[in-house]
Amino acid sequence: MEKSVTEDSPDAAETTAAEVMYSAEVHHSNGTYTLTITNRLRDEVEVYEVPKKAVEKLPFYLGMLKKKLS
């Protein structure tokens, strides 16, 4: 099983030095949830409005992904 790295751990600096290829952020403003996906390899940004229900399910899907990758 792969260990996770937090900012307080000694491996955090190592992770920071790695190239970020993709990133995703969820923002909440005025009752609207927005998902922003950044492809840093192609310098492209995609923005989607997503329902609250989808945002609430994110921990479940991330857990499934983590389990599959373990």
N, C-alpha and C positions, 0 to 999 in steps of 0.2 A: 504494500500500500504506500502510495506517495504521500509524503508529509506536506502540510500546507505551511506557507511562510507568512509571518506577520511582520509588521514594521518594527516590532521590538526584538525580533529574533536576529541572531548573528548573520543569517543567510539573506536578510532583507536587502542589503547593499548589493549582493550578488544578483538578485532578481531585478533590481533597478537598472543594473548595467546591461541586462538583456534587451534585445530589440523588441519593442511592442509592435505586433503585426496588426492586431484588431483590438478594438475596445468597444464596449457598449455601456450606455448610461441610461437610466430612467429618471426623468424629471417630473415633478408634480407642481403645477401652477394653475391657480384659479379653477380647481376641480378637474383639470385635464392632465392626463399622463402622456408623456412623450418619450419614445424610445429613440435614442440616437446611436447609430452604429457607424463606427469610423474604420475604414479600411486604410490603414497607414501605408500599406504597400503601394496602393494606387492613388493615395491622397484623395479618397472619395468619402463622402459623408451621406448617409441615408437617414431620414427622419420619418418616424411613423407615430401617429396618434394611436394609443392602445387603450383598451378598456381597463378599468380598475380590476376587474376579475382576472384578467391576464397577468397583471402585475402581482396580484396576491398569489398566483400559482407559480411565480418564478422560483421561490425556494424549493418547491417540489421538483420542478424540472431540473434545476441545478443539482439537486441531490441525486436524481436519476442519472445525470451525466457523470457525476463524480463516482457513483457506484459502478457504472459501466466502464469507466477508465481505470478503476482500481484492479 
